[in-house]
Amino acid sequence: VNEFRLKEELCNLLKLQQTSVGTHNMYREYRDLTTSGAVTQCYRDMGARHRARAHSIQIMKVQVIAANKCRRPAIKQFHDSKIKFPLPHRVLRRQHKPRFTTKRPNTFY
């Protein structure tokens, strides 16, 4: 049963992958709202990065960890409380747009 939370959780996965060379252990970290979402993210990530098929991946352990136990810099960069994201291509909605205008819209800022 999936229960949805408003706050994301940080999951680490210990997994075993069977490749043509041998068996490899991997430690991965994912941010998601649910643990099942983190597992799905792991399968998709491994398929994209390593061309690993789902049948060759065995997930051994899934844990929810605290932010200070995080190891990976790609996940640590989101721990800043003052993080900001740019809005690169803002397009006016139709109700706020004038019918006729003399200049082109500026959608980048």
Biopython code that builds the backbone (N, CA, C, O; Angstrom):
import numpy as np
from Bio.PDB.StructureBuilder import StructureBuilder

atoms = [
    (1, "VAL", "N", (0.859, -1.178, 0.000)),
    (1, "VAL", "CA", (0.000, 0.000, 0.000)),
    (1, "VAL", "C", (0.897, 1.230, 0.000)),
    (1, "VAL", "O", (1.754, 1.385, 0.870)),
    (2, "ASN", "N", (0.696, 2.097, -0.975)),
    (2, "ASN", "CA", (1.460, 3.343, -1.047)),
    (2, "ASN", "C", (0.754, 4.415, -0.243)),
    (2, "ASN", "O", (-0.429, 4.681, -0.457)),
    (3, "GLU", "N", (1.465, 5.022, 0.668)),
    (3, "GLU", "CA", (0.923, 6.167, 1.385)),
    (3, "GLU", "C", (1.731, 7.381, 0.962)),
    (3, "GLU", "O", (2.961, 7.362, 1.002)),
    (4, "PHE", "N", (1.044, 8.427, 0.561)),
    (4, "PHE", "CA", (1.717, 9.597, 0.028)),
    (4, "PHE", "C", (1.977, 10.605, 1.132)),
    (4, "PHE", "O", (1.106, 10.892, 1.953)),
    (5, "ARG", "N", (3.181, 11.131, 1.138)),
    (5, "ARG", "CA", (3.585, 12.128, 2.112)),
    (5, "ARG", "C", (3.876, 13.430, 1.376)),
    (5, "ARG", "O", (4.163, 13.429, 0.179)),
    (6, "LEU", "N", (3.800, 14.519, 2.093)),
    (6, "LEU", "CA", (4.144, 15.801, 1.502)),
    (6, "LEU", "C", (5.634, 16.077, 1.591)),
    (6, "LEU", "O", (6.150, 16.930, 0.868)),
    (7, "LYS", "N", (6.335, 15.364, 2.470)),
    (7, "LYS", "CA", (7.768, 15.550, 2.621)),
    (7, "LYS", "C", (8.485, 14.360, 1.991)),
    (7, "LYS", "O", (8.097, 13.208, 2.183)),
    (8, "GLU", "N", (9.544, 14.664, 1.232)),
    (8, "GLU", "CA", (10.276, 13.581, 0.586)),
    (8, "GLU", "C", (11.134, 12.860, 1.609)),
    (8, "GLU", "O", (11.493, 13.416, 2.647)),
    (9, "GLU", "N", (11.454, 11.627, 1.303)),
    (9, "GLU", "CA", (12.359, 10.881, 2.163)),
    (9, "GLU", "C", (13.567, 10.465, 1.346)),
    (9, "GLU", "O", (13.507, 10.344, 0.123)),
    (10, "LEU", "N", (14.639, 10.255, 2.038)),
    (10, "LEU", "CA", (15.903, 9.896, 1.426)),
    (10, "LEU", "C", (16.100, 8.404, 1.640)),
    (10, "LEU", "O", (16.200, 7.949, 2.779)),
    (11, "CYS", "N", (16.158, 7.640, 0.557)),
    (11, "CYS", "CA", (16.276, 6.185, 0.656)),
    (11, "CYS", "C", (17.626, 5.755, 0.119)),
    (11, "CYS", "O", (18.098, 6.263, -0.899)),
    (12, "ASN", "N", (18.241, 4.814, 0.815)),
    (12, "ASN", "CA", (19.424, 4.197, 0.243)),
    (12, "ASN", "C", (19.096, 2.753, -0.075)),
    (12, "ASN", "O", (18.366, 2.093, 0.664)),
    (13, "LEU", "N", (19.638, 2.267, -1.178)),
    (13, "LEU", "CA", (19.372, 0.919, -1.640)),
    (13, "LEU", "C", (20.687, 0.177, -1.761)),
    (13, "LEU", "O", (21.646, 0.682, -2.344)),
    (14, "LEU", "N", (20.723, -0.999, -1.219)),
    (14, "LEU", "CA", (21.862, -1.885, -1.397)),
    (14, "LEU", "C", (21.397, -2.948, -2.373)),
    (14, "LEU", "O", (20.431, -3.661, -2.104)),
    (15, "LYS", "N", (22.075, -3.058, -3.502)),
    (15, "LYS", "CA", (21.581, -3.970, -4.523)),
    (15, "LYS", "C", (22.699, -4.784, -5.123)),
    (15, "LYS", "O", (23.878, -4.446, -5.017)),
    (16, "LEU", "N", (22.300, -5.853, -5.747)),
    (16, "LEU", "CA", (23.195, -6.809, -6.381)),
    (16, "LEU", "C", (22.853, -6.824, -7.858)),
    (16, "LEU", "O", (21.684, -6.953, -8.220)),
    (17, "GLN", "N", (23.856, -6.695, -8.719)),
    (17, "GLN", "CA", (23.596, -6.699, -10.148)),
    (17, "GLN", "C", (24.425, -7.782, -10.815)),
    (17, "GLN", "O", (25.633, -7.884, -10.600)),
    (18, "GLN", "N", (23.768, -8.574, -11.615)),
    (18, "GLN", "CA", (24.429, -9.631, -12.375)),
    (18, "GLN", "C", (24.763, -9.083, -13.754)),
    (18, "GLN", "O", (23.863, -8.681, -14.492)),
    (19, "THR", "N", (26.046, -9.061, -14.115)),
    (19, "THR", "CA", (26.461, -8.598, -15.435)),
    (19, "THR", "C", (27.150, -9.737, -16.162)),
    (19, "THR", "O", (27.278, -10.841, -15.633)),
    (20, "SER", "N", (27.591, -9.459, -17.373)),
    (20, "SER", "CA", (28.286, -10.491, -18.143)),
    (20, "SER", "C", (29.648, -10.802, -17.543)),
    (20, "SER", "O", (30.184, -11.889, -17.760)),
    (21, "VAL", "N", (30.216, -9.865, -16.791)),
    (21, "VAL", "CA", (31.525, -10.063, -16.172)),
    (21, "VAL", "C", (31.400, -10.791, -14.845)),
    (21, "VAL", "O", (32.242, -11.628, -14.517)),
    (22, "GLY", "N", (30.362, -10.485, -14.077)),
    (22, "GLY", "CA", (30.193, -11.099, -12.767)),
    (22, "GLY", "C", (29.079, -10.426, -11.990)),
    (22, "GLY", "O", (28.197, -9.782, -12.557)),
    (23, "THR", "N", (29.141, -10.592, -10.679)),
    (23, "THR", "CA", (28.144, -10.012, -9.790)),
    (23, "THR", "C", (28.747, -8.800, -9.088)),
    (23, "THR", "O", (29.871, -8.865, -8.591)),
    (24, "HIS", "N", (28.007, -7.701, -9.046)),
    (24, "HIS", "CA", (28.509, -6.459, -8.469)),
    (24, "HIS", "C", (27.540, -5.955, -7.409)),
    (24, "HIS", "O", (26.326, -5.960, -7.614)),
    (25, "ASN", "N", (28.085, -5.518, -6.273)),
    (25, "ASN", "CA", (27.293, -4.858, -5.243)),
    (25, "ASN", "C", (27.310, -3.360, -5.513)),
    (25, "ASN", "O", (28.330, -2.815, -5.935)),
    (26, "MET", "N", (26.187, -2.695, -5.272)),
    (26, "MET", "CA", (26.110, -1.250, -5.462)),
    (26, "MET", "C", (25.323, -0.622, -4.331)),
    (26, "MET", "O", (24.394, -1.217, -3.786)),
    (27, "TYR", "N", (25.716, 0.597, -3.993)),
    (27, "TYR", "CA", (25.002, 1.405, -3.013)),
    (27, "TYR", "C", (24.474, 2.629, -3.742)),
    (27, "TYR", "O", (25.253, 3.365, -4.347)),
    (28, "ARG", "N", (23.177, 2.861, -3.698)),
    (28, "ARG", "CA", (22.557, 3.982, -4.402)),
    (28, "ARG", "C", (21.693, 4.784, -3.432)),
    (28, "ARG", "O", (21.154, 4.235, -2.472)),
    (29, "GLU", "N", (21.565, 6.085, -3.690)),
    (29, "GLU", "CA", (20.703, 6.955, -2.886)),
    (29, "GLU", "C", (19.724, 7.671, -3.806)),
    (29, "GLU", "O", (20.097, 8.163, -4.871)),
    (30, "TYR", "N", (18.468, 7.720, -3.379)),
    (30, "TYR", "CA", (17.425, 8.386, -4.152)),
    (30, "TYR", "C", (16.533, 9.183, -3.222)),
    (30, "TYR", "O", (16.313, 8.793, -2.075)),
    (31, "ARG", "N", (16.015, 10.308, -3.720)),
    (31, "ARG", "CA", (15.029, 11.110, -2.992)),
    (31, "ARG", "C", (13.681, 10.866, -3.639)),
    (31, "ARG", "O", (13.527, 11.029, -4.849)),
    (32, "ASP", "N", (12.710, 10.479, -2.838)),
    (32, "ASP", "CA", (11.364, 10.246, -3.350)),
    (32, "ASP", "C", (10.376, 10.364, -2.206)),
    (32, "ASP", "O", (10.769, 10.405, -1.040)),
    (33, "LEU", "N", (9.089, 10.419, -2.539)),
    (33, "LEU", "CA", (8.060, 10.513, -1.510)),
    (33, "LEU", "C", (7.801, 9.174, -0.843)),
    (33, "LEU", "O", (7.423, 9.130, 0.327)),
    (34, "THR", "N", (7.998, 8.080, -1.570)),
    (34, "THR", "CA", (7.755, 6.747, -1.021)),
    (34, "THR", "C", (8.957, 5.858, -1.308)),
    (34, "THR", "O", (9.766, 6.154, -2.188)),
    (35, "THR", "N", (9.066, 4.772, -0.559)),
    (35, "THR", "CA", (10.157, 3.827, -0.814)),
    (35, "THR", "C", (9.927, 3.084, -2.122)),
    (35, "THR", "O", (10.885, 2.766, -2.826)),
    (36, "SER", "N", (8.680, 2.804, -2.455)),
    (36, "SER", "CA", (8.422, 2.125, -3.728)),
    (36, "SER", "C", (8.761, 3.036, -4.905)),
    (36, "SER", "O", (9.179, 2.554, -5.958)),
    (37, "GLY", "N", (8.587, 4.338, -4.738)),
    (37, "GLY", "CA", (8.998, 5.280, -5.771)),
    (37, "GLY", "C", (10.504, 5.312, -5.935)),
    (37, "GLY", "O", (11.009, 5.460, -7.048)),
    (38, "ALA", "N", (11.229, 5.174, -4.826)),
    (38, "ALA", "CA", (12.691, 5.142, -4.889)),
    (38, "ALA", "C", (13.181, 3.873, -5.580)),
    (38, "ALA", "O", (14.169, 3.908, -6.312)),
    (39, "VAL", "N", (12.497, 2.757, -5.351)),
    (39, "VAL", "CA", (12.868, 1.501, -6.011)),
    (39, "VAL", "C", (12.615, 1.609, -7.514)),
    (39, "VAL", "O", (13.446, 1.177, -8.312)),
    (40, "THR", "N", (11.479, 2.178, -7.904)),
    (40, "THR", "CA", (11.186, 2.389, -9.325)),
    (40, "THR", "C", (12.229, 3.300, -9.953)),
    (40, "THR", "O", (12.679, 3.059, -11.073)),
    (41, "GLN", "N", (12.611, 4.339, -9.234)),
    (41, "GLN", "CA", (13.639, 5.260, -9.709)),
    (41, "GLN", "C", (14.966, 4.528, -9.898)),
    (41, "GLN", "O", (15.709, 4.821, -10.835)),
    (42, "CYS", "N", (15.264, 3.583, -9.018)),
    (42, "CYS", "CA", (16.498, 2.801, -9.117)),
    (42, "CYS", "C", (16.502, 1.939, -10.370)),
    (42, "CYS", "O", (17.496, 1.900, -11.095)),
    (43, "TYR", "N", (15.396, 1.248, -10.629)),
    (43, "TYR", "CA", (15.320, 0.408, -11.826)),
    (43, "TYR", "C", (15.482, 1.242, -13.093)),
    (43, "TYR", "O", (16.180, 0.832, -14.020)),
    (44, "ARG", "N", (14.852, 2.392, -13.139)),
    (44, "ARG", "CA", (14.947, 3.244, -14.328)),
    (44, "ARG", "C", (16.342, 3.834, -14.477)),
    (44, "ARG", "O", (16.858, 3.942, -15.589)),
    (45, "ASP", "N", (16.952, 4.213, -13.361)),
    (45, "ASP", "CA", (18.291, 4.784, -13.390)),
    (45, "ASP", "C", (19.319, 3.751, -13.844)),
    (45, "ASP", "O", (20.204, 4.055, -14.644)),
    (46, "MET", "N", (19.199, 2.540, -13.334)),
    (46, "MET", "CA", (20.142, 1.488, -13.719)),
    (46, "MET", "C", (19.958, 1.091, -15.181)),
    (46, "MET", "O", (20.930, 0.768, -15.864)),
    (47, "GLY", "N", (18.732, 1.115, -15.656)),
    (47, "GLY", "CA", (18.495, 0.839, -17.069)),
    (47, "GLY", "C", (19.082, 1.920, -17.959)),
    (47, "GLY", "O", (19.593, 1.626, -19.040)),
    (48, "ALA", "N", (19.013, 3.161, -17.518)),
    (48, "ALA", "CA", (19.517, 4.270, -18.323)),
    (48, "ALA", "C", (21.036, 4.380, -18.266)),
    (48, "ALA", "O", (21.680, 4.557, -19.300)),
    (49, "ARG", "N", (21.613, 4.277, -17.075)),
    (49, "ARG", "CA", (23.055, 4.482, -16.931)),
    (49, "ARG", "C", (23.885, 3.255, -17.296)),
    (49, "ARG", "O", (24.947, 3.377, -17.907)),
    (50, "HIS", "N", (23.399, 2.080, -16.923)),
    (50, "HIS", "CA", (24.213, 0.876, -17.071)),
    (50, "HIS", "C", (23.616, -0.154, -18.023)),
    (50, "HIS", "O", (24.171, -1.240, -18.189)),
    (51, "ARG", "N", (22.485, 0.180, -18.651)),
    (51, "ARG", "CA", (21.781, -0.745, -19.551)),
    (51, "ARG", "C", (21.458, -2.065, -18.858)),
    (51, "ARG", "O", (21.483, -3.129, -19.476)),
    (52, "ALA", "N", (21.157, -1.977, -17.571)),
    (52, "ALA", "CA", (20.846, -3.173, -16.782)),
    (52, "ALA", "C", (19.365, -3.494, -16.920)),
    (52, "ALA", "O", (18.520, -2.609, -16.788)),
    (53, "ARG", "N", (19.055, -4.735, -17.179)),
    (53, "ARG", "CA", (17.662, -5.173, -17.254)),
    (53, "ARG", "C", (17.147, -5.431, -15.843)),
    (53, "ARG", "O", (17.927, -5.689, -14.927)),
    (54, "ALA", "N", (15.838, -5.360, -15.678)),
    (54, "ALA", "CA", (15.229, -5.509, -14.352)),
    (54, "ALA", "C", (15.461, -6.900, -13.778)),
    (54, "ALA", "O", (15.590, -7.048, -12.563)),
    (55, "HIS", "N", (15.517, -7.921, -14.630)),
    (55, "HIS", "CA", (15.709, -9.286, -14.120)),
    (55, "HIS", "C", (17.125, -9.532, -13.624)),
    (55, "HIS", "O", (17.364, -10.509, -12.914)),
    (56, "SER", "N", (18.076, -8.658, -13.984)),
    (56, "SER", "CA", (19.454, -8.845, -13.525)),
    (56, "SER", "C", (19.761, -8.032, -12.264)),
    (56, "SER", "O", (20.897, -8.043, -11.789)),
    (57, "ILE", "N", (18.765, -7.327, -11.718)),
    (57, "ILE", "CA", (18.961, -6.505, -10.524)),
    (57, "ILE", "C", (18.211, -7.130, -9.359)),
    (57, "ILE", "O", (17.026, -7.443, -9.471)),
    (58, "GLN", "N", (18.906, -7.312, -8.239)),
    (58, "GLN", "CA", (18.278, -7.778, -7.001)),
    (58, "GLN", "C", (18.488, -6.707, -5.942)),
    (58, "GLN", "O", (19.626, -6.368, -5.617)),
    (59, "ILE", "N", (17.410, -6.179, -5.407)),
    (59, "ILE", "CA", (17.518, -5.178, -4.351)),
    (59, "ILE", "C", (17.533, -5.910, -3.023)),
    (59, "ILE", "O", (16.574, -6.595, -2.668)),
    (60, "MET", "N", (18.625, -5.761, -2.295)),
    (60, "MET", "CA", (18.818, -6.493, -1.050)),
    (60, "MET", "C", (18.200, -5.771, 0.143)),
    (60, "MET", "O", (17.590, -6.409, 1.001)),
    (61, "LYS", "N", (18.352, -4.434, 0.209)),
    (61, "LYS", "CA", (17.887, -3.703, 1.377)),
    (61, "LYS", "C", (17.509, -2.283, 0.975)),
    (61, "LYS", "O", (18.209, -1.650, 0.184)),
    (62, "VAL", "N", (16.406, -1.784, 1.518)),
    (62, "VAL", "CA", (15.971, -0.400, 1.319)),
    (62, "VAL", "C", (15.803, 0.224, 2.696)),
    (62, "VAL", "O", (15.097, -0.319, 3.545)),
    (63, "GLN", "N", (16.449, 1.364, 2.917)),
    (63, "GLN", "CA", (16.358, 2.055, 4.201)),
    (63, "GLN", "C", (16.045, 3.523, 3.969)),
    (63, "GLN", "O", (16.487, 4.115, 2.985)),
    (64, "VAL", "N", (15.282, 4.102, 4.881)),
    (64, "VAL", "CA", (15.081, 5.549, 4.899)),
    (64, "VAL", "C", (16.138, 6.121, 5.834)),
    (64, "VAL", "O", (16.236, 5.715, 6.992)),
    (65, "ILE", "N", (16.931, 7.068, 5.329)),
    (65, "ILE", "CA", (18.035, 7.609, 6.117)),
    (65, "ILE", "C", (17.828, 9.100, 6.371)),
    (65, "ILE", "O", (17.047, 9.759, 5.684)),
    (66, "ALA", "N", (18.533, 9.613, 7.357)),
    (66, "ALA", "CA", (18.491, 11.041, 7.671)),
    (66, "ALA", "C", (19.377, 11.802, 6.691)),
    (66, "ALA", "O", (20.239, 11.216, 6.037)),
    (67, "ALA", "N", (19.161, 13.095, 6.597)),
    (67, "ALA", "CA", (19.908, 13.914, 5.644)),
    (67, "ALA", "C", (21.397, 13.968, 5.976)),
    (67, "ALA", "O", (22.223, 14.072, 5.069)),
    (68, "ASN", "N", (21.757, 13.897, 7.259)),
    (68, "ASN", "CA", (23.178, 13.971, 7.609)),
    (68, "ASN", "C", (23.921, 12.669, 7.340)),
    (68, "ASN", "O", (25.150, 12.651, 7.405)),
    (69, "LYS", "N", (23.225, 11.589, 7.044)),
    (69, "LYS", "CA", (23.861, 10.311, 6.708)),
    (69, "LYS", "C", (24.061, 10.139, 5.203)),
    (69, "LYS", "O", (24.561, 9.108, 4.752)),
    (70, "CYS", "N", (23.675, 11.135, 4.441)),
    (70, "CYS", "CA", (23.760, 11.059, 2.983)),
    (70, "CYS", "C", (25.221, 11.105, 2.538)),
    (70, "CYS", "O", (26.018, 11.855, 3.101)),
    (71, "ARG", "N", (25.575, 10.299, 1.523)),
    (71, "ARG", "CA", (26.955, 10.229, 1.030)),
    (71, "ARG", "C", (27.147, 10.912, -0.321)),
    (71, "ARG", "O", (28.184, 11.533, -0.554)),
    (72, "ARG", "N", (26.176, 10.808, -1.200)),
    (72, "ARG", "CA", (26.343, 11.226, -2.587)),
    (72, "ARG", "C", (26.170, 12.736, -2.765)),
    (72, "ARG", "O", (25.190, 13.307, -2.288)),
    (73, "PRO", "N", (27.125, 13.390, -3.456)),
    (73, "PRO", "CA", (27.024, 14.840, -3.645)),
    (73, "PRO", "C", (25.835, 15.255, -4.511)),
    (73, "PRO", "O", (25.323, 16.363, -4.350)),
    (74, "ALA", "N", (25.389, 14.403, -5.415)),
    (74, "ALA", "CA", (24.235, 14.735, -6.253)),
    (74, "ALA", "C", (22.959, 14.844, -5.427)),
    (74, "ALA", "O", (22.037, 15.566, -5.808)),
    (75, "ILE", "N", (22.895, 14.142, -4.309)),
    (75, "ILE", "CA", (21.740, 14.210, -3.418)),
    (75, "ILE", "C", (21.951, 15.298, -2.366)),
    (75, "ILE", "O", (20.996, 15.958, -1.956)),
    (76, "LYS", "N", (23.205, 15.490, -1.925)),
    (76, "LYS", "CA", (23.507, 16.486, -0.893)),
    (76, "LYS", "C", (23.228, 17.912, -1.347)),
    (76, "LYS", "O", (22.959, 18.779, -0.516)),
    (77, "GLN", "N", (23.287, 18.169, -2.644)),
    (77, "GLN", "CA", (23.098, 19.536, -3.123)),
    (77, "GLN", "C", (21.682, 20.051, -2.883)),
    (77, "GLN", "O", (21.461, 21.262, -2.920)),
    (78, "PHE", "N", (20.724, 19.170, -2.640)),
    (78, "PHE", "CA", (19.349, 19.589, -2.384)),
    (78, "PHE", "C", (19.067, 19.806, -0.901)),
    (78, "PHE", "O", (17.931, 20.118, -0.545)),
    (79, "HIS", "N", (20.050, 19.654, -0.034)),
    (79, "HIS", "CA", (19.843, 19.826, 1.400)),
    (79, "HIS", "C", (19.928, 21.281, 1.844)),
    (79, "HIS", "O", (19.706, 21.575, 3.019)),
    (80, "ASP", "N", (20.240, 22.189, 0.941)),
    (80, "ASP", "CA", (20.316, 23.609, 1.265)),
    (80, "ASP", "C", (18.903, 24.153, 1.460)),
    (80, "ASP", "O", (18.036, 23.958, 0.608)),
    (81, "SER", "N", (18.674, 24.831, 2.578)),
    (81, "SER", "CA", (17.328, 25.353, 2.850)),
    (81, "SER", "C", (17.004, 26.587, 2.011)),
    (81, "SER", "O", (15.837, 26.956, 1.883)),
    (82, "LYS", "N", (18.021, 27.226, 1.442)),
    (82, "LYS", "CA", (17.802, 28.429, 0.638)),
    (82, "LYS", "C", (17.984, 28.153, -0.850)),
    (82, "LYS", "O", (18.361, 29.056, -1.598)),
    (83, "ILE", "N", (17.728, 26.937, -1.290)),
    (83, "ILE", "CA", (17.918, 26.575, -2.687)),
    (83, "ILE", "C", (16.859, 27.258, -3.545)),
    (83, "ILE", "O", (15.699, 27.372, -3.149)),
    (84, "LYS", "N", (17.278, 27.711, -4.730)),
    (84, "LYS", "CA", (16.367, 28.368, -5.661)),
    (84, "LYS", "C", (16.510, 27.710, -7.025)),
    (84, "LYS", "O", (17.599, 27.283, -7.410)),
    (85, "PHE", "N", (15.406, 27.634, -7.747)),
    (85, "PHE", "CA", (15.405, 27.066, -9.081)),
    (85, "PHE", "C", (14.978, 28.147, -10.075)),
    (85, "PHE", "O", (13.995, 28.845, -9.827)),
    (86, "PRO", "N", (15.689, 28.300, -11.187)),
    (86, "PRO", "CA", (15.298, 29.309, -12.165)),
    (86, "PRO", "C", (14.054, 28.872, -12.942)),
    (86, "PRO", "O", (13.790, 27.681, -13.106)),
    (87, "LEU", "N", (13.307, 29.854, -13.409)),
    (87, "LEU", "CA", (12.155, 29.601, -14.269)),
    (87, "LEU", "C", (12.515, 30.127, -15.656)),
    (87, "LEU", "O", (12.237, 31.288, -15.955)),
    (88, "PRO", "N", (13.130, 29.301, -16.516)),
    (88, "PRO", "CA", (13.748, 29.813, -17.732)),
    (88, "PRO", "C", (12.780, 30.200, -18.852)),
    (88, "PRO", "O", (13.098, 31.107, -19.622)),
    (89, "HIS", "N", (11.629, 29.566, -18.980)),
    (89, "HIS", "CA", (10.765, 29.827, -20.135)),
    (89, "HIS", "C", (9.338, 30.036, -19.649)),
    (89, "HIS", "O", (8.513, 29.125, -19.700)),
    (90, "ARG", "N", (9.059, 31.241, -19.179)),
    (90, "ARG", "CA", (7.734, 31.546, -18.649)),
    (90, "ARG", "C", (6.870, 32.116, -19.763)),
    (90, "ARG", "O", (7.219, 33.132, -20.364)),
    (91, "VAL", "N", (5.757, 31.476, -20.036)),
    (91, "VAL", "CA", (4.843, 31.908, -21.083)),
    (91, "VAL", "C", (3.570, 32.404, -20.414)),
    (91, "VAL", "O", (3.045, 31.756, -19.508)),
    (92, "LEU", "N", (3.077, 33.548, -20.858)),
    (92, "LEU", "CA", (1.848, 34.096, -20.292)),
    (92, "LEU", "C", (0.653, 33.219, -20.639)),
    (92, "LEU", "O", (0.536, 32.709, -21.753)),
    (93, "ARG", "N", (-0.222, 33.058, -19.669)),
    (93, "ARG", "CA", (-1.454, 32.333, -19.948)),
    (93, "ARG", "C", (-2.363, 33.197, -20.808)),
    (93, "ARG", "O", (-2.218, 34.418, -20.853)),
    (94, "ARG", "N", (-3.282, 32.562, -21.475)),
    (94, "ARG", "CA", (-4.126, 33.254, -22.430)),
    (94, "ARG", "C", (-4.960, 34.369, -21.780)),
    (94, "ARG", "O", (-5.174, 35.411, -22.400)),
    (95, "GLN", "N", (-5.420, 34.171, -20.572)),
    (95, "GLN", "CA", (-6.278, 35.174, -19.943)),
    (95, "GLN", "C", (-5.515, 36.438, -19.550)),
    (95, "GLN", "O", (-6.123, 37.494, -19.377)),
    (96, "HIS", "N", (-4.192, 36.346, -19.407)),
    (96, "HIS", "CA", (-3.389, 37.514, -19.061)),
    (96, "HIS", "C", (-2.728, 38.150, -20.285)),
    (96, "HIS", "O", (-2.062, 39.180, -20.174)),
    (97, "LYS", "N", (-2.913, 37.543, -21.427)),
    (97, "LYS", "CA", (-2.256, 38.015, -22.630)),
    (97, "LYS", "C", (-3.164, 39.022, -23.352)),
    (97, "LYS", "O", (-4.364, 38.776, -23.480)),
    (98, "PRO", "N", (-2.618, 40.143, -23.822)),
    (98, "PRO", "CA", (-3.455, 41.068, -24.597)),
    (98, "PRO", "C", (-3.779, 40.482, -25.976)),
    (98, "PRO", "O", (-3.023, 39.670, -26.509)),
    (99, "ARG", "N", (-4.893, 40.899, -26.533)),
    (99, "ARG", "CA", (-5.306, 40.368, -27.834)),
    (99, "ARG", "C", (-4.349, 40.805, -28.936)),
    (99, "ARG", "O", (-3.920, 39.984, -29.746)),
    (100, "PHE", "N", (-4.017, 42.078, -28.970)),
    (100, "PHE", "CA", (-3.091, 42.595, -29.971)),
    (100, "PHE", "C", (-1.979, 43.342, -29.252)),
    (100, "PHE", "O", (-2.222, 44.043, -28.270)),
    (101, "THR", "N", (-0.762, 43.186, -29.749)),
    (101, "THR", "CA", (0.366, 43.902, -29.162)),
    (101, "THR", "C", (1.367, 44.244, -30.252)),
    (101, "THR", "O", (1.358, 43.637, -31.323)),
    (102, "THR", "N", (2.227, 45.211, -29.983)),
    (102, "THR", "CA", (3.164, 45.676, -31.006)),
    (102, "THR", "C", (4.550, 45.070, -30.865)),
    (102, "THR", "O", (5.427, 45.338, -31.686)),
    (103, "LYS", "N", (4.758, 44.267, -29.849)),
    (103, "LYS", "CA", (6.082, 43.663, -29.685)),
    (103, "LYS", "C", (5.950, 42.172, -29.382)),
    (103, "LYS", "O", (4.905, 41.701, -28.934)),
    (104, "ARG", "N", (7.011, 41.461, -29.634)),
    (104, "ARG", "CA", (7.025, 40.025, -29.379)),
    (104, "ARG", "C", (7.102, 39.764, -27.882)),
    (104, "ARG", "O", (7.648, 40.580, -27.139)),
    (105, "PRO", "N", (6.564, 38.644, -27.437)),
    (105, "PRO", "CA", (6.633, 38.360, -25.999)),
    (105, "PRO", "C", (8.053, 37.984, -25.574)),
    (105, "PRO", "O", (8.781, 37.333, -26.323)),
    (106, "ASN", "N", (8.431, 38.392, -24.385)),
    (106, "ASN", "CA", (9.732, 38.058, -23.820)),
    (106, "ASN", "C", (9.513, 36.917, -22.827)),
    (106, "ASN", "O", (8.992, 37.146, -21.736)),
    (107, "THR", "N", (9.901, 35.698, -23.184)),
    (107, "THR", "CA", (9.626, 34.542, -22.330)),
    (107, "THR", "C", (10.836, 34.096, -21.535)),
    (107, "THR", "O", (10.738, 33.143, -20.761)),
    (108, "PHE", "N", (11.979, 34.757, -21.700)),
    (108, "PHE", "CA", (13.149, 34.397, -20.904)),
    (108, "PHE", "C", (13.529, 35.583, -20.039)),
    (108, "PHE", "O", (13.382, 36.733, -20.452)),
    (109, "TYR", "N", (14.017, 35.305, -18.838)),
    (109, "TYR", "CA", (14.352, 36.364, -17.893)),
    (109, "TYR", "C", (15.724, 36.126, -17.322)),
    (109, "TYR", "O", (16.195, 36.911, -16.500)),
]
sb = StructureBuilder()
sb.init_structure("model")
sb.init_model(0)
sb.init_chain("A")
sb.init_seg("    ")
for serial, (resi, resn, name, xyz) in enumerate(atoms, 1):
    if name == "N":
        sb.init_residue(resn, " ", resi, " ")
    sb.init_atom(name, np.array(xyz, "f"), 0.0, 1.0, " ", f" {name:<3s}", serial, name[0])
structure = sb.get_structure()
